Amino acid sequence: MPVENARMLAARAWLAENKLDGFVAFNDGQNSFLESNAVFVFADVRALGRSAVIVARDGASTLVAEPAFDDARLRELATTREAMGTDDFVGALRATLVRLGLDKANCATVGLSKQSRKLARAVGDMFSKPPRAEDNLSSHLARVRLPQELAASRKATWIAERGYERLLRSAKPGVREYELAADIYTYMKGIGAEDNFLLMSASQHNLAVRAAGGRVLEEGDIILGEITPCYQGQFAQICRTAVIGEASPTLRDKYALLQAAMRAGMDAARPGVPVAQATLAMNDVLTKAGYGDYCKPPHMRVRGHGLGITSSQPGDLHDESQTVFEEGMVFVMHPNQYIPETGYLMCGEPVVISHNGAISLSDRDAELDFVAA
């Protein structure tokens, strides 16, 4: 019998506390680093198509996922007590609910609101009692990383850093942005990245980072990279800035300001402290340097965010968030900032919360790097 993960045990305790008999968690086959994949949280497997985990308070758990040809992989990897691949997702889901007696029980759904309207209606018809919507359950239960998830986050960070090293080796005048982005993406896939979200662009004066386009790199360009690979279901993101040629003293000074803001935010991010305090600590460094008016949209959005698939907690790092840091949370912290003298600059790391503050998962924290012209 598969060994159910710790989240499943926590889920059953939640069912008992809320006097519910079971729940069904859904995913549509999409994996976003900003959102929790409820099926992955409870079954430790990412399905190729629509999928659902049915969990009963009495101990039953079943993964139902498309397509049928994926059945063997699902049975091998899923930590639910049963798993099946199917080409009749709705029919298999209905049959499982009936077999477990959950079609007439007090149940909840997780992530159903993000599925198609057609599927949501079909699921609603499967229950004699309207299920209770609990779309944040998976992200909440997974807000603190398990040891194996933290290890995977560290490996994802290692892949991201190798991708950035590849950028520094491959970038040169005459190369187009999309050529450089494709080289980085392919390289990271080759060293273990399951997926990747990549923003990478360059300009003499950046207004923000964006997806790579057809612009040809030139001497004096400031290259921005937001590199976000996934490994074993865990995303990690680093934010980096590099210059083609020599950097001016002004650029060096302004980048050091972002590094100081990063350190202030990391020191403030302690268990029990509201997320807003870490955000305000970063903003305070920039405000004292005369850039307070730039510490808000459109010049910046947030100072970091959770990394999804497992959990997007603690959510966005902004100055009004009252979400509290907890030991073991993992997210990206980035005091990325538009500065009028230099343009937009990027500086950010994936971090884990400890009792002493945030600890970077990177081997080498962000510096202003240089590419030969």
C-alpha positions in Angstrom: 0.0 0.0 0.0 1.4 3.5 -0.9 2.7 5.7 2.0 0.4 8.7 2.1 2.2 12.0 2.5 1.9 14.2 5.5 -0.5 16.5 3.7 -3.0 13.7 3.5 -2.9 13.1 7.2 -3.4 16.8 7.8 -6.3 16.8 5.4 -8.1 14.0 7.3 -7.6 15.9 10.5 -9.1 19.0 8.8 -12.1 16.9 7.6 -12.7 15.7 11.1 -12.4 19.2 12.6 -14.9 20.5 10.0 -17.3 17.5 10.4 -17.0 16.6 6.7 -16.8 13.1 5.3 -14.5 13.8 2.3 -13.4 16.2 -0.4 -12.4 16.1 -4.0 -9.4 18.2 -5.2 -9.1 19.1 -8.9 -6.4 20.2 -11.4 -6.9 20.9 -15.1 -3.4 19.7 -16.2 -1.9 23.1 -15.9 1.0 23.9 -13.5 1.7 27.5 -12.5 4.4 28.7 -10.2 1.9 31.2 -8.8 -0.8 28.7 -7.9 -1.2 25.5 -5.9 -1.8 22.2 -7.7 -4.2 20.6 -5.3 -3.8 17.1 -6.9 0.0 17.3 -6.6 -0.3 18.4 -3.0 -2.2 15.3 -2.0 -1.0 12.7 -4.5 2.6 13.7 -5.3 2.1 13.4 -9.0 1.4 15.8 -11.8 -1.2 14.4 -14.3 -1.1 15.1 -18.0 -4.7 16.0 -18.2 -7.7 16.7 -15.9 -7.2 15.0 -12.5 -8.9 14.7 -9.1 -8.0 13.3 -5.8 -10.9 11.9 -3.8 -10.2 11.8 0.0 -12.5 10.2 2.6 -12.2 10.8 6.3 -12.4 7.1 6.9 -9.1 6.5 5.1 -9.9 6.0 1.4 -8.0 8.0 -1.2 -8.1 7.7 -5.0 -6.4 9.5 -7.8 -8.4 9.7 -11.1 -6.6 11.3 -14.0 -6.6 11.6 -17.8 -5.5 10.0 -20.1 -5.8 6.2 -19.8 -2.4 5.5 -21.3 -0.8 7.2 -18.2 -2.3 4.6 -15.9 1.0 2.7 -15.1 2.9 5.9 -14.3 0.1 7.2 -12.1 0.0 3.9 -10.1 3.7 4.0 -9.7 4.1 7.6 -8.5 0.8 8.4 -6.7 0.8 8.3 -2.9 -2.9 7.8 -2.8 -4.1 4.3 -1.9 -5.6 3.9 -5.4 -4.8 5.5 -8.8 -6.2 5.1 -12.2 -5.8 6.6 -15.7 -9.0 7.1 -17.7 -10.3 8.5 -20.9 -13.8 9.0 -19.2 -12.8 11.4 -16.5 -16.3 12.4 -15.5 -17.6 8.8 -15.5 -14.6 7.5 -13.5 -15.0 10.3 -10.9 -18.7 9.7 -10.5 -18.2 5.9 -10.1 -15.5 6.5 -7.5 -17.7 8.8 -5.4 -20.6 6.3 -5.5 -18.2 3.4 -4.6 -16.9 5.3 -1.6 -20.4 6.6 -0.6 -19.3 10.2 -0.9 -22.0 11.1 -3.4 -24.5 11.3 -0.5 -22.1 12.6 2.2 -21.1 16.0 3.5 -18.2 16.9 1.2 -16.0 19.7 0.0 -14.3 20.6 -3.3 -10.9 22.1 -3.7 -10.0 23.9 -6.9 -13.3 23.3 -8.7 -13.9 27.0 -9.4 -10.8 26.9 -11.7 -12.2 24.1 -13.8 -14.4 24.5 -16.9 -18.0 25.4 -16.3 -19.1 22.2 -17.9 -17.0 20.1 -15.5 -18.1 22.1 -12.5 -21.8 21.5 -13.4 -21.2 17.8 -13.9 -19.5 17.5 -10.5 -22.3 19.4 -8.8 -24.8 16.9 -10.2 -22.8 14.0 -8.7 -23.6 15.0 -5.1 -27.0 14.9 -3.4 -25.8 17.6 -1.0 -24.1 20.7 -2.5 -20.3 20.3 -1.7 -18.6 23.1 0.2 -16.0 25.1 -1.8 -12.6 25.1 -0.1 -10.3 26.3 -2.9 -7.5 27.5 -0.6 -7.2 24.2 1.4 -4.3 22.7 -0.6 -2.2 25.9 -0.5 -2.9 26.4 3.2 -1.9 22.8 4.2 1.2 23.0 2.0 2.3 26.4 3.2 5.3 24.9 5.1 7.5 22.8 2.9 8.2 19.1 3.7 11.9 18.1 3.9 11.8 16.4 0.5 10.1 19.5 -1.0 12.8 21.8 0.4 15.5 19.6 -1.0 13.8 19.8 -4.4 13.6 23.6 -4.1 17.3 23.7 -3.4 17.9 21.6 -6.6 15.6 23.9 -8.6 17.7 26.9 -7.3 20.9 25.1 -8.4 19.4 24.7 -11.9 18.4 28.4 -12.0 22.0 29.5 -11.0 23.5 27.3 -13.7 21.0 28.8 -16.2 22.3 32.3 -15.2 25.9 31.2 -15.6 24.9 30.0 -19.1 23.5 33.5 -19.7 26.8 35.1 -18.7 28.7 32.8 -21.0 26.3 33.1 -24.0 25.3 36.8 -24.0 27.3 39.1 -26.3 26.6 41.9 -28.7 24.8 40.8 -31.8 22.8 38.0 -30.2 19.0 38.4 -30.2 17.1 38.2 -26.9 15.1 35.2 -28.0 18.2 33.3 -29.1 19.7 33.8 -25.6 16.5 32.8 -23.9 16.2 29.7 -26.0 19.8 28.7 -25.2 19.2 29.2 -21.4 15.9 27.3 -21.5 17.3 24.4 -23.4 20.4 24.2 -21.2 18.3 24.1 -18.0 16.0 21.4 -19.4 19.2 19.4 -20.1 20.3 19.5 -16.5 17.0 18.5 -14.9 14.4 21.3 -15.2 10.9 19.8 -15.6 9.5 23.2 -16.6 10.6 26.8 -16.7 9.1 30.3 -16.6 11.6 32.7 -18.0 11.5 36.5 -18.5 14.7 37.8 -20.0 15.2 41.2 -21.8 17.8 43.9 -22.3 17.9 47.7 -22.8 20.1 50.7 -22.2 17.4 51.8 -19.8 14.9 49.1 -18.8 11.4 50.1 -17.7 10.7 46.6 -16.5 11.6 43.0 -17.3 9.6 41.3 -20.1 9.6 38.2 -22.2 12.5 37.9 -24.7 11.9 39.5 -28.1 13.9 40.1 -31.2 16.0 43.0 -29.9 19.8 42.6 -30.7 22.1 42.9 -27.7 24.5 45.9 -27.7 27.4 47.1 -25.6 26.1 49.0 -22.6 22.9 46.9 -22.4 21.6 46.0 -19.0 20.3 42.4 -19.2 17.5 41.4 -16.8 16.7 37.8 -16.0 13.9 36.3 -14.0 14.8 32.6 -14.1 12.2 30.1 -12.7 12.8 26.4 -13.2 10.9 23.6 -11.7 12.3 20.4 -10.2 10.2 17.6 -8.7 7.2 19.9 -8.6 9.1 22.7 -6.8 9.7 26.0 -8.5 12.6 28.3 -7.5 13.2 31.8 -8.9 16.3 34.0 -9.0 16.3 37.6 -10.3 19.6 38.8 -11.9 21.1 41.8 -13.6 24.2 41.8 -15.9 25.8 44.5 -18.0 27.5 44.1 -21.4 30.8 46.0 -20.9 31.6 48.2 -18.0 29.2 49.6 -15.5 29.1 53.2 -14.5 29.7 54.2 -10.8 26.1 55.2 -10.6 24.9 51.8 -11.8 27.1 50.1 -9.2 25.9 52.4 -6.4 22.2 51.9 -7.3 22.6 48.1 -7.5 24.2 48.1 -4.0 21.1 49.9 -2.8 18.9 46.9 -4.0 21.3 44.5 -2.3 20.9 46.5 1.0 17.1 46.4 0.7 17.3 42.6 0.1 19.3 42.1 3.3 16.9 44.3 5.3 13.9 42.3 4.0 15.6 38.9 4.8 16.5 40.1 8.4 12.9 41.2 9.0 11.2 38.0 7.7 11.0 36.0 10.9 8.3 33.5 12.1 5.3 35.3 13.6 6.1 38.6 11.8 3.5 39.9 9.2 4.7 39.9 5.6 4.2 43.7 5.5 7.1 44.2 7.9 9.6 42.6 5.6 8.2 44.7 2.7 8.4 47.9 4.6 12.0 47.1 5.6 12.9 46.8 2.0 11.0 50.0 1.0 12.6 51.9 3.9 16.1 51.4 2.5 15.0 52.8 -0.9 12.9 55.6 0.7 15.9 56.8 2.8 17.9 56.9 -0.5 15.2 59.2 -2.0 13.2 56.7 -4.0 10.1 56.5 -1.8 7.8 57.7 -4.7 9.1 54.7 -6.8 8.2 52.1 -4.2 4.7 51.6 -5.6 3.1 50.8 -9.0 3.9 51.4 -11.8 7.5 51.4 -10.8 7.3 48.1 -8.9 4.6 45.6 -8.1 5.5 43.5 -5.1 8.6 42.6 -3.1 8.3 38.9 -3.7 5.7 36.1 -3.7 5.1 32.5 -2.9 6.1 29.8 -5.4 3.2 27.6 -6.4 2.4 24.0 -7.4 2.7 23.0 -3.8 1.8 26.4 -2.2 1.6 30.0 -3.2 1.9 31.1 0.5 2.7 33.5 2.0 1.2 35.2 -1.1 2.5 38.5 -2.4 4.9 40.5 -0.3 3.4 43.9 -0.1 3.1 46.6 2.5 -0.6 45.8 3.4 -0.4 42.1 3.8 -1.1 40.7 7.3 -0.2 37.2 6.4 2.3 35.9 8.9 5.6 34.3 8.1 6.0 30.7 9.4 9.2 28.7 9.8 9.7 26.4 6.7 7.8 28.7 4.2 9.6 29.1 0.9 9.1 32.0 -1.5 11.1 34.4 -3.7 12.1 37.8 -2.2 13.0 40.5 -4.7 13.4 44.2 -4.2 13.4 44.7 -7.9 13.1 48.4 -8.6 12.9 51.1 -11.3 15.4 53.8 -10.5 15.4 56.9 -12.8 19.1 57.2 -13.1 19.6 53.6 -14.3 16.3 52.0 -15.3 14.8 48.9 -13.8 17.2 46.6 -11.9 16.6 43.1 -10.6 17.9 41.4 -7.4 16.2 38.4 -5.8 16.5 35.0 -4.3 14.4 32.0 -3.2 14.4 32.0 0.6 13.3 29.7 3.4 12.0 31.2 6.7 14.1 30.2 9.8 13.9 31.5 13.3 16.8 33.9 12.5 15.1 35.3 9.4 15.1 34.4 5.7 17.9 32.1 4.5 18.8 32.2 0.8 18.7 28.9 -1.1 21.2 30.3 -3.7 24.9 29.5 -3.6 25.7 33.0 -4.7 23.4 35.8 -4.0 22.6 38.4 -6.7 25.4 40.7 -7.7 25.8 43.1 -10.6 27.6 41.0 -13.2 29.4 41.8 -16.4 29.6 40.4 -19.8 32.6 41.1 -22.2 31.6 43.5 -24.9 
